[in-house]
Amino acid sequence: MKRVLLLLGFFVLCSPAPIIQAQVSFSVSIGTPPPPPRAYVVPPRPGPHHEWVEGHWDLENGRYVWSDGYWTTPPYVGAYWQAPYYSHGRYYRGYWEGSHGRIEHDHHREGHGNSERHGER
């Protein structure tokens, strides 16, 4: 019996484990929702591979700061933009999502947002 249990334990340990996938979500607890979106004109699409990132309120040092929308290229073919949102007292930043997984997007490093920043709240 001891031999059977040892063999069974060996096979359990050597068998391939199922692949576990997890999704991580980043949020910031801020308390108050952002102001309503601002109205602005969307410029013409610069090229066929560009995607529009909608203007939105973002958090900087605990304050909401408006970022105008802009055209950009996704990090890979088939990626789509998940816009930032506020829900139940928490702010969730926007990111790219698709078949290659989630890609965090830094609007400042892309050269977007800084020159288009407007009033803080």
OpenMM code with the backbone's topology and positions (N, CA, C; nanometers):
from openmm import Vec3, app, unit

residues = "MET LYS ARG VAL LEU LEU LEU LEU GLY PHE PHE VAL LEU CYS SER PRO ALA PRO ILE ILE GLN ALA GLN VAL SER PHE SER VAL SER ILE GLY THR PRO PRO PRO PRO PRO ARG ALA TYR VAL VAL PRO PRO ARG PRO GLY PRO HIS HIS GLU TRP VAL GLU GLY HIS TRP ASP LEU GLU ASN GLY ARG TYR VAL TRP SER ASP GLY TYR TRP THR THR PRO PRO TYR VAL GLY ALA TYR TRP GLN ALA PRO TYR TYR SER HIS GLY ARG TYR TYR ARG GLY TYR TRP GLU GLY SER HIS GLY ARG ILE GLU HIS ASP HIS HIS ARG GLU GLY HIS GLY ASN SER GLU ARG HIS GLY GLU ARG".split()
positions = [
    Vec3(0.0834, -0.1195, 0.0000),
    Vec3(0.0000, 0.0000, 0.0000),
    Vec3(0.0879, 0.1259, 0.0000),
    Vec3(0.1955, 0.1202, 0.0804),
    Vec3(0.2860, 0.2341, 0.0875),
    Vec3(0.3481, 0.2619, -0.0485),
    Vec3(0.3805, 0.1550, -0.1213),
    Vec3(0.4406, 0.1676, -0.2547),
    Vec3(0.3420, 0.2342, -0.3518),
    Vec3(0.2147, 0.1968, -0.3428),
    Vec3(0.1112, 0.2542, -0.4305),
    Vec3(0.0971, 0.4036, -0.4022),
    Vec3(0.0958, 0.4419, -0.2756),
    Vec3(0.0841, 0.5837, -0.2400),
    Vec3(0.2054, 0.6636, -0.2862),
    Vec3(0.3241, 0.6050, -0.2748),
    Vec3(0.4444, 0.6728, -0.3231),
    Vec3(0.4393, 0.6922, -0.4744),
    Vec3(0.3968, 0.5884, -0.5462),
    Vec3(0.3844, 0.5987, -0.6925),
    Vec3(0.2802, 0.7033, -0.7309),
    Vec3(0.1676, 0.7014, -0.6613),
    Vec3(0.0622, 0.7989, -0.6892),
    Vec3(0.1130, 0.9407, -0.6634),
    Vec3(0.1830, 0.9612, -0.5532),
    Vec3(0.2405, 1.0919, -0.5225),
    Vec3(0.3407, 1.1365, -0.6265),
    Vec3(0.4218, 1.0440, -0.6742),
    Vec3(0.5200, 1.0743, -0.7781),
    Vec3(0.4518, 1.1222, -0.9058),
    Vec3(0.3456, 1.0511, -0.9474),
    Vec3(0.2761, 1.0889, -1.0700),
    Vec3(0.2043, 1.2235, -1.0560),
    Vec3(0.1505, 1.2493, -0.9381),
    Vec3(0.0843, 1.3786, -0.9158),
    Vec3(0.1855, 1.4919, -0.9240),
    Vec3(0.3015, 1.4731, -0.8631),
    Vec3(0.4040, 1.5775, -0.8654),
    Vec3(0.4650, 1.5968, -1.0036),
    Vec3(0.4734, 1.4914, -1.0813),
    Vec3(0.5363, 1.4998, -1.2139),
    Vec3(0.4387, 1.5363, -1.3243),
    Vec3(0.3105, 1.5296, -1.2979),
    Vec3(0.2139, 1.5620, -1.4033),
    Vec3(0.2143, 1.7124, -1.4279),
    Vec3(0.1871, 1.7530, -1.5527),
    Vec3(0.1875, 1.8973, -1.5820),
    Vec3(0.0741, 1.9671, -1.5071),
    Vec3(0.1071, 2.0759, -1.4449),
    Vec3(0.0075, 2.1553, -1.3723),
    Vec3(-0.0750, 2.2363, -1.4705),
    Vec3(-0.2011, 2.2591, -1.4409),
    Vec3(-0.2818, 2.3426, -1.5308),
    Vec3(-0.2279, 2.4853, -1.5324),
    Vec3(-0.2419, 2.5482, -1.6462),
    Vec3(-0.1953, 2.6861, -1.6608),
    Vec3(-0.2947, 2.7777, -1.5919),
    Vec3(-0.2428, 2.8646, -1.5081),
    Vec3(-0.3269, 2.9583, -1.4353),
    Vec3(-0.3045, 3.0970, -1.4930),
    Vec3(-0.4133, 3.1633, -1.5284),
    Vec3(-0.4048, 3.2989, -1.5804),
    Vec3(-0.4702, 3.3928, -1.4807),
    Vec3(-0.4106, 3.5063, -1.4622),
    Vec3(-0.4656, 3.6060, -1.3713),
    Vec3(-0.4635, 3.7414, -1.4386),
    Vec3(-0.5620, 3.8225, -1.4059),
    Vec3(-0.5650, 3.9586, -1.4573),
    Vec3(-0.5507, 4.0532, -1.3393),
    Vec3(-0.4625, 4.1467, -1.3538),
    Vec3(-0.4375, 4.2430, -1.2476),
    Vec3(-0.4989, 4.3756, -1.2883),
    Vec3(-0.5667, 4.4389, -1.1978),
    Vec3(-0.6273, 4.5685, -1.2242),
    Vec3(-0.5705, 4.6696, -1.1258),
    Vec3(-0.5314, 4.7856, -1.1765),
    Vec3(-0.4767, 4.8906, -1.0911),
    Vec3(-0.5814, 4.9986, -1.0736),
    Vec3(-0.6005, 5.0404, -0.9510),
    Vec3(-0.6949, 5.1486, -0.9247),
    Vec3(-0.6388, 5.2377, -0.8163),
    Vec3(-0.6959, 5.3563, -0.8081),
    Vec3(-0.6567, 5.4525, -0.7061),
    Vec3(-0.7839, 5.4944, -0.6345),
    Vec3(-0.7843, 5.4879, -0.5042),
    Vec3(-0.8991, 5.5307, -0.4274),
    Vec3(-0.8920, 5.6832, -0.4138),
    Vec3(-0.9916, 5.7523, -0.4692),
    Vec3(-0.9881, 5.8981, -0.4722),
    Vec3(-1.1104, 5.9582, -0.4034),
    Vec3(-1.2209, 5.8853, -0.3967),
    Vec3(-1.3388, 5.9360, -0.3276),
    Vec3(-1.4392, 6.0034, -0.4184),
    Vec3(-1.4029, 6.1139, -0.4788),
    Vec3(-1.4985, 6.1865, -0.5629),
    Vec3(-1.4772, 6.1519, -0.7097),
    Vec3(-1.5865, 6.1435, -0.7854),
    Vec3(-1.5723, 6.1145, -0.9288),
    Vec3(-1.5140, 6.2344, -1.0025),
    Vec3(-1.4588, 6.2085, -1.1214),
    Vec3(-1.4052, 6.3201, -1.2001),
    Vec3(-1.5186, 6.4066, -1.2545),
    Vec3(-1.4856, 6.5298, -1.2946),
    Vec3(-1.5861, 6.6153, -1.3586),
    Vec3(-1.6323, 6.5518, -1.4898),
    Vec3(-1.7394, 6.6047, -1.5498),
    Vec3(-1.7846, 6.5508, -1.6786),
    Vec3(-1.6782, 6.5719, -1.7872),
    Vec3(-1.6774, 6.4871, -1.8913),
    Vec3(-1.5804, 6.5058, -2.0008),
    Vec3(-1.5983, 6.6411, -2.0678),
    Vec3(-1.4919, 6.6915, -2.1247),
    Vec3(-1.4959, 6.8191, -2.1973),
    Vec3(-1.5257, 6.7929, -2.3443),
    Vec3(-1.5824, 6.8923, -2.4084),
    Vec3(-1.6095, 6.8835, -2.5517),
    Vec3(-1.4882, 6.9353, -2.6288),
    Vec3(-1.4548, 6.8697, -2.7389),
    Vec3(-1.3433, 6.9129, -2.8228),
    Vec3(-1.3620, 6.8529, -2.9615),
    Vec3(-1.2878, 6.9052, -3.0568),
    Vec3(-1.2964, 6.8587, -3.1949),
    Vec3(-1.1919, 6.7497, -3.2169),
    Vec3(-1.2341, 6.6377, -3.2777),
    Vec3(-1.1421, 6.5288, -3.3093),
    Vec3(-1.0773, 6.5584, -3.4445),
    Vec3(-0.9444, 6.5682, -3.4484),
    Vec3(-0.8782, 6.5950, -3.5762),
    Vec3(-0.8854, 6.4731, -3.6685),
    Vec3(-0.8620, 6.4941, -3.7978),
    Vec3(-0.8666, 6.3810, -3.8913),
    Vec3(-0.7640, 6.2734, -3.8548),
    Vec3(-0.7974, 6.1508, -3.8866),
    Vec3(-0.7087, 6.0373, -3.8608),
    Vec3(-0.5820, 6.0510, -3.9449),
    Vec3(-0.4633, 6.0461, -3.8808),
    Vec3(-0.3385, 6.0666, -3.9555),
    Vec3(-0.2969, 5.9480, -4.0424),
    Vec3(-0.3471, 5.8293, -4.0126),
    Vec3(-0.3097, 5.7117, -4.0907),
    Vec3(-0.4023, 5.5957, -4.0601),
    Vec3(-0.4006, 5.4923, -4.1444),
    Vec3(-0.4945, 5.3806, -4.1288),
    Vec3(-0.4718, 5.2953, -4.0037),
    Vec3(-0.3548, 5.3019, -3.9447),
    Vec3(-0.3253, 5.2182, -3.8286),
    Vec3(-0.3384, 5.2928, -3.6960),
    Vec3(-0.3835, 5.4170, -3.7017),
    Vec3(-0.3981, 5.4969, -3.5803),
    Vec3(-0.5333, 5.4704, -3.5146),
    Vec3(-0.5327, 5.4715, -3.3814),
    Vec3(-0.6550, 5.4560, -3.3024),
    Vec3(-0.6725, 5.5805, -3.2167),
    Vec3(-0.7974, 5.6175, -3.1944),
    Vec3(-0.8288, 5.7357, -3.1161),
    Vec3(-0.8341, 5.6988, -2.9671),
    Vec3(-0.7595, 5.7708, -2.8850),
    Vec3(-0.7681, 5.7592, -2.7390),
    Vec3(-0.8496, 5.8797, -2.6939),
    Vec3(-0.9678, 5.8512, -2.6436),
    Vec3(-1.0633, 5.9558, -2.6056),
    Vec3(-1.0066, 6.0440, -2.4946),
    Vec3(-1.0418, 6.1718, -2.4981),
    Vec3(-1.0018, 6.2626, -2.3917),
    Vec3(-1.0620, 6.2174, -2.2598),
    Vec3(-0.9911, 6.2418, -2.1505),
    Vec3(-1.0376, 6.1930, -2.0218),
    Vec3(-0.9692, 6.2681, -1.9073),
    Vec3(-1.0298, 6.2593, -1.7909),
    Vec3(-0.9690, 6.3111, -1.6690),
    Vec3(-0.8741, 6.2050, -1.6165),
    Vec3(-0.7532, 6.2457, -1.5796),
    Vec3(-0.6534, 6.1550, -1.5248),
    Vec3(-0.6123, 6.2073, -1.3874),
    Vec3(-0.5550, 6.1212, -1.3074),
    Vec3(-0.5105, 6.1628, -1.1743),
    Vec3(-0.3623, 6.1945, -1.1738),
    Vec3(-0.3294, 6.3109, -1.1213),
    Vec3(-0.1901, 6.3509, -1.1008),
    Vec3(-0.1810, 6.4116, -0.9623),
    Vec3(-0.1029, 6.3500, -0.8764),
    Vec3(-0.0835, 6.3982, -0.7391),
    Vec3(-0.2165, 6.4186, -0.6657),
    Vec3(-0.3084, 6.3244, -0.6850),
    Vec3(-0.4363, 6.3296, -0.6141),
    Vec3(-0.5377, 6.4268, -0.6695),
    Vec3(-0.5083, 6.4881, -0.7866),
    Vec3(-0.6010, 6.5837, -0.8484),
    Vec3(-0.6338, 6.5381, -0.9900),
    Vec3(-0.7555, 6.5678, -1.0337),
    Vec3(-0.7941, 6.5364, -1.1710),
    Vec3(-0.7390, 6.6415, -1.2661),
    Vec3(-0.6775, 6.5958, -1.3745),
    Vec3(-0.6228, 6.6827, -1.4783),
    Vec3(-0.6748, 6.6312, -1.6123),
    Vec3(-0.7252, 6.7226, -1.6939),
    Vec3(-0.7817, 6.6840, -1.8227),
    Vec3(-0.6726, 6.6555, -1.9258),
    Vec3(-0.6873, 6.5458, -2.0004),
    Vec3(-0.6006, 6.5134, -2.1142),
    Vec3(-0.6880, 6.5077, -2.2383),
    Vec3(-0.6592, 6.5926, -2.3370),
    Vec3(-0.7338, 6.5869, -2.4619),
    Vec3(-0.7097, 6.4527, -2.5292),
    Vec3(-0.8057, 6.4121, -2.6091),
    Vec3(-0.7900, 6.2893, -2.6862),
    Vec3(-0.6828, 6.3077, -2.7937),
    Vec3(-0.6338, 6.1973, -2.8451),
    Vec3(-0.5290, 6.2031, -2.9484),
    Vec3(-0.5245, 6.0720, -3.0265),
    Vec3(-0.4674, 6.0803, -3.1450),
    Vec3(-0.4447, 5.9624, -3.2277),
    Vec3(-0.3114, 5.8998, -3.1895),
    Vec3(-0.3054, 5.7685, -3.1828),
    Vec3(-0.1812, 5.6968, -3.1542),
    Vec3(-0.1876, 5.5593, -3.2190),
    Vec3(-0.0758, 5.4930, -3.2279),
    Vec3(-0.0754, 5.3569, -3.2821),
    Vec3(-0.0768, 5.2579, -3.1659),
    Vec3(-0.1591, 5.1543, -3.1746),
    Vec3(-0.1646, 5.0533, -3.0685),
    Vec3(-0.0306, 4.9823, -3.0541),
    Vec3(-0.0043, 4.9219, -2.9391),
    Vec3(0.1239, 4.8540, -2.9176),
    Vec3(0.1417, 4.7291, -3.0035),
    Vec3(0.0314, 4.6703, -3.0521),
    Vec3(0.0378, 4.5556, -3.1429),
    Vec3(-0.0943, 4.5456, -3.2183),
    Vec3(-0.0932, 4.4754, -3.3301),
    Vec3(-0.2125, 4.4599, -3.4142),
    Vec3(-0.3208, 4.3883, -3.3340),
    Vec3(-0.4396, 4.4420, -3.3369),
    Vec3(-0.5525, 4.3823, -3.2670),
    Vec3(-0.5740, 4.4347, -3.1263),
    Vec3(-0.4819, 4.5160, -3.0761),
    Vec3(-0.4992, 4.5728, -2.9420),
    Vec3(-0.6082, 4.6795, -2.9472),
    Vec3(-0.6850, 4.6891, -2.8420),
    Vec3(-0.7878, 4.7929, -2.8326),
    Vec3(-0.7685, 4.8709, -2.7033),
    Vec3(-0.8145, 4.9948, -2.7038),
    Vec3(-0.7979, 5.0846, -2.5900),
    Vec3(-0.9129, 5.0658, -2.4927),
    Vec3(-0.8813, 5.0364, -2.3678),
    Vec3(-0.9786, 5.0327, -2.2595),
    Vec3(-0.9676, 5.1664, -2.1874),
    Vec3(-1.0680, 5.2488, -2.2031),
    Vec3(-1.0649, 5.3838, -2.1463),
    Vec3(-1.0644, 5.3806, -1.9937),
    Vec3(-1.0041, 5.4826, -1.9312),
    Vec3(-1.0087, 5.4899, -1.7850),
    Vec3(-1.1527, 5.5117, -1.7389),
    Vec3(-1.1806, 5.4702, -1.6163),
    Vec3(-1.3158, 5.4897, -1.5636),
    Vec3(-1.3124, 5.4998, -1.4117),
    Vec3(-1.4220, 5.5500, -1.3570),
    Vec3(-1.4392, 5.5678, -1.2128),
    Vec3(-1.5576, 5.4822, -1.1706),
    Vec3(-1.5395, 5.4015, -1.0652),
    Vec3(-1.6482, 5.3156, -1.0188),
    Vec3(-1.6351, 5.2918, -0.8692),
    Vec3(-1.7412, 5.3131, -0.7959),
    Vec3(-1.7476, 5.2856, -0.6522),
    Vec3(-1.6308, 5.3477, -0.5747),
    Vec3(-1.6019, 5.4738, -0.6029),
    Vec3(-1.4992, 5.5450, -0.5284),
    Vec3(-1.3568, 5.5156, -0.5718),
    Vec3(-1.3398, 5.4446, -0.6827),
    Vec3(-1.2054, 5.4104, -0.7299),
    Vec3(-1.1891, 5.4530, -0.8760),
    Vec3(-1.0685, 5.4999, -0.9056),
    Vec3(-1.0335, 5.5416, -1.0413),
    Vec3(-0.9458, 5.4336, -1.1047),
    Vec3(-0.9822, 5.3880, -1.2239),
    Vec3(-0.9082, 5.2846, -1.2961),
    Vec3(-0.8454, 5.3473, -1.4202),
    Vec3(-0.7157, 5.3382, -1.4314),
    Vec3(-0.6437, 5.3975, -1.5449),
    Vec3(-0.6694, 5.3198, -1.6733),
    Vec3(-0.6586, 5.3892, -1.7868),
    Vec3(-0.6753, 5.3252, -1.9164),
    Vec3(-0.5549, 5.2398, -1.9529),
    Vec3(-0.5766, 5.1447, -2.0435),
    Vec3(-0.4694, 5.0549, -2.0868),
    Vec3(-0.5066, 4.9915, -2.2206),
    Vec3(-0.4094, 4.9333, -2.2863),
    Vec3(-0.4314, 4.8575, -2.4101),
    Vec3(-0.4544, 4.7117, -2.3726),
    Vec3(-0.5455, 4.6453, -2.4428),
    Vec3(-0.5792, 4.5049, -2.4168),
    Vec3(-0.5928, 4.4331, -2.5507),
    Vec3(-0.5680, 4.3048, -2.5503),
    Vec3(-0.5826, 4.2249, -2.6715),
    Vec3(-0.5216, 4.0876, -2.6542),
    Vec3(-0.4952, 4.0219, -2.7653),
    Vec3(-0.4471, 3.8835, -2.7637),
    Vec3(-0.3092, 3.8678, -2.7000),
    Vec3(-0.2305, 3.9746, -2.6950),
    Vec3(-0.0975, 3.9679, -2.6334),
    Vec3(-0.0999, 4.0160, -2.4884),
    Vec3(-0.2179, 4.0371, -2.4347),
    Vec3(-0.2301, 4.0783, -2.2954),
    Vec3(-0.2425, 4.2278, -2.2777),
    Vec3(-0.2395, 4.2660, -2.1549),
    Vec3(-0.2580, 4.4054, -2.1141),
    Vec3(-0.1265, 4.4812, -2.1228),
    Vec3(-0.1324, 4.6022, -2.1783),
    Vec3(-0.0169, 4.6906, -2.1877),
    Vec3(-0.0554, 4.8238, -2.1239),
    Vec3(0.0175, 4.8613, -2.0205),
    Vec3(-0.0055, 4.9921, -1.9580),
    Vec3(0.0423, 5.0990, -2.0549),
    Vec3(-0.0265, 5.2112, -2.0572),
    Vec3(0.0044, 5.3174, -2.1531),
    Vec3(0.0369, 5.4442, -2.0769),
    Vec3(0.1568, 5.4955, -2.0947),
    Vec3(0.1977, 5.6199, -2.0305),
    Vec3(0.1811, 5.7326, -2.1319),
    Vec3(0.0766, 5.8104, -2.1150),
    Vec3(0.0458, 5.9180, -2.2094),
    Vec3(0.1559, 6.0221, -2.2156),
    Vec3(0.2257, 6.0435, -2.1061),
    Vec3(0.3304, 6.1457, -2.1021),
    Vec3(0.4522, 6.1041, -2.1830),
    Vec3(0.4927, 5.9793, -2.1729),
    Vec3(0.6108, 5.9328, -2.2461),
    Vec3(0.5864, 5.9251, -2.3948),
    Vec3(0.4616, 5.9081, -2.4345),
    Vec3(0.4281, 5.9017, -2.5766),
    Vec3(0.4322, 6.0404, -2.6400),
    Vec3(0.4459, 6.1423, -2.5579),
    Vec3(0.4468, 6.2779, -2.6117),
    Vec3(0.3069, 6.3351, -2.6260),
    Vec3(0.2086, 6.2641, -2.5725),
    Vec3(0.0704, 6.3108, -2.5784),
    Vec3(0.0288, 6.3545, -2.4403),
    Vec3(-0.0598, 6.4477, -2.4342),
    Vec3(-0.1152, 6.4867, -2.3049),
    Vec3(-0.0446, 6.6044, -2.2423),
    Vec3(0.0875, 6.6065, -2.2378),
    Vec3(0.1573, 6.7161, -2.1710),
    Vec3(0.1268, 6.8511, -2.2352),
    Vec3(0.1386, 6.8578, -2.3663),
    Vec3(0.1144, 6.9867, -2.4339),
    Vec3(-0.0339, 7.0167, -2.4426),
    Vec3(-0.1175, 6.9171, -2.4203),
    Vec3(-0.2603, 6.9363, -2.4325),
    Vec3(-0.3284, 6.9459, -2.2959),
    Vec3(-0.2508, 6.9526, -2.1899),
    Vec3(-0.3076, 6.9585, -2.0554),
    Vec3(-0.3855, 7.0877, -2.0370),
    Vec3(-0.4945, 7.0752, -1.9648),
    Vec3(-0.5765, 7.1914, -1.9331),
    Vec3(-0.5956, 7.1961, -1.7830),
    Vec3(-0.6906, 7.2729, -1.7376),
    Vec3(-0.7113, 7.2999, -1.5959),
    Vec3(-0.7208, 7.1786, -1.5066),
    Vec3(-0.6792, 7.1983, -1.3833),
    Vec3(-0.6852, 7.0930, -1.2825),
    Vec3(-0.8105, 7.1101, -1.1995),
    Vec3(-0.8520, 7.0021, -1.1366),
    Vec3(-0.9674, 7.0049, -1.0478),
    Vec3(-0.9309, 6.9460, -0.9163),
] * unit.nanometer
topology = app.Topology()
chain = topology.addChain("A")
for resn in residues:
    res = topology.addResidue(resn, chain)
    for name in ("N", "CA", "C"):
        topology.addAtom(name, app.Element.getBySymbol(name[0]), res)
